[in-house]
Amino acid sequence: MRRHELSDEEWDFIAPRLPTNNRGIERVDDRRVINGILWRFRTGSS
């Protein structure tokens, strides 16, 4: 786990709250997407 990534405990809290219906396009890795969003918030990159 890298410094800016979610821990397993944090992910276990978030994962059940994400949508699960897969209609249409195949979903990407939710954990990777959320880690990317959090990285942008934490670093202030644009």
Beta strands, then each sheet from edge to edge (+ up, - down):
end
